[in-house]
């Protein structure tokens, strides 16, 4: 479960955050 959360969180950081910050 923890590994899945890490993958989901990393995917979130690499997709959603860049869109919000403009990167």
MMTF fields as JSON, N, C-alpha, C and O atoms, coordinates in Angstrom:
{
  "mmtfVersion": "1.0.0",
  "mmtfProducer": "UNKNOWN",
  "numBonds": 91,
  "numAtoms": 92,
  "numGroups": 23,
  "numChains": 1,
  "numModels": 1,
  "chainsPerModel": [1],
  "groupsPerChain": [23],
  "chainIdList": ["A"],
  "bondAtomList": [4, 2, 8, 6, 12, 10, 16, 14, 20, 18, 24, 22, 28, 26, 32, 30, 36, 34, 40, 38, 44, 42, 48, 46, 52, 50, 56, 54, 60, 58, 64, 62, 68, 66, 72, 70, 76, 74, 80, 78, 84, 82, 88, 86],
  "bondOrderList": [1, 1, 1, 1, 1, 1, 1, 1, 1, 1, 1, 1, 1, 1, 1, 1, 1, 1, 1, 1, 1, 1],
  "groupList": [{"groupName": "UNK", "atomNameList": ["N", "CA", "C", "O"], "elementList": ["N", "C", "C", "O"], "formalChargeList": [0, 0, 0, 0], "bondAtomList": [1, 0, 2, 1, 3, 2], "bondOrderList": [1, 1, 2], "singleLetterCode": "X", "chemCompType": "L-PEPTIDE LINKING"}],
  "groupTypeList": [0, 0, 0, 0, 0, 0, 0, 0, 0, 0, 0, 0, 0, 0, 0, 0, 0, 0, 0, 0, 0, 0, 0],
  "groupIdList": [1, 2, 3, 4, 5, 6, 7, 8, 9, 10, 11, 12, 13, 14, 15, 16, 17, 18, 19, 20, 21, 22, 23],
  "secStructList": [7, 2, 2, 2, 2, 2, 2, 2, 2, 2, 2, 2, 0, 0, 0, 0, 0, 2, 2, 2, 2, 6, 7],
  "xCoordList": [0.849, 0.0, 0.879, 0.605, 1.93, 2.791, 3.483, 3.665, 3.871, 4.539, 3.561, 3.933, 2.309, 1.298, 1.064, 0.948, 0.994, 0.795, 1.947, 1.738, 3.148, 4.32, 4.22, 4.502, 3.816, 3.685, 2.588, 2.761, 1.475, 0.361, 0.77, 0.503, 1.417, 1.841, 2.851, 2.769, 3.807, 4.839, 4.198, 4.569, 3.249, 2.552, 1.756, 1.668, 1.175, 0.411, 1.329, 0.988, 2.501, 3.448, 4.018, 4.343, 4.135, 4.76, 3.74, 4.12, 2.438, 1.432, 0.579, 0.419, 0.035, -0.876, -0.117, -0.468, 0.911, 1.674, 2.27, 2.132, 2.93, 3.479, 2.402, 2.667, 1.202, 0.123, -0.284, -0.611, -0.26, -0.659, 0.434, 0.153, 1.687, 2.799, 3.207, 3.878, 2.799, 3.125, 4.305, 4.667, 4.904, 6.015, 5.483, 6.264],
  "yCoordList": [-1.202, 0.0, 1.245, 2.213, 1.207, 2.388, 2.663, 3.819, 1.599, 1.785, 2.389, 3.252, 1.932, 2.459, 3.935, 4.736, 4.296, 5.698, 6.548, 7.669, 6.019, 6.762, 7.019, 8.12, 5.988, 6.131, 7.154, 8.008, 7.057, 7.985, 9.406, 10.34, 9.566, 10.901, 11.476, 12.65, 10.655, 11.132, 11.511, 12.52, 10.722, 11.025, 12.314, 13.107, 12.514, 13.731, 14.943, 15.981, 14.799, 15.915, 16.247, 17.399, 15.228, 15.441, 15.832, 16.142, 15.823, 16.16, 17.352, 18.305, 17.301, 18.358, 19.603, 20.714, 19.425, 20.563, 21.404, 22.627, 20.784, 21.573, 22.408, 23.531, 21.865, 22.605, 23.819, 24.872, 23.665, 24.765, 25.833, 27.031, 25.373, 26.32, 26.896, 27.926, 26.228, 26.726, 25.987, 26.239, 25.083, 24.314, 23.057, 22.265],
  "zCoordList": [0.0, 0.0, 0.0, -0.71, 0.8, 0.901, -0.426, -0.809, -1.127, -2.417, -3.424, -4.22, -3.384, -4.295, -4.017, -4.945, -2.735, -2.359, -2.878, -3.34, -2.802, -3.261, -4.759, -5.233, -5.5, -6.956, -7.282, -8.152, -6.582, -6.821, -6.474, -7.23, -5.327, -4.891, -5.868, -6.227, -6.302, -7.227, -8.557, -9.156, -9.021, -10.265, -10.128, -11.065, -8.943, -8.675, -8.706, -9.274, -8.087, -8.017, -9.392, -9.679, -10.236, -11.542, -12.61, -13.739, -12.265, -13.269, -12.844, -13.607, -11.641, -11.191, -10.757, -11.152, -9.955, -9.437, -10.567, -10.545, -11.557, -12.673, -13.377, -13.806, -13.495, -14.157, -13.329, -13.876, -12.008, -11.123, -11.075, -11.107, -10.998, -10.876, -12.228, -12.292, -13.308, -14.639, -15.251, -16.401, -14.495, -15.037, -15.724, -16.252]
}
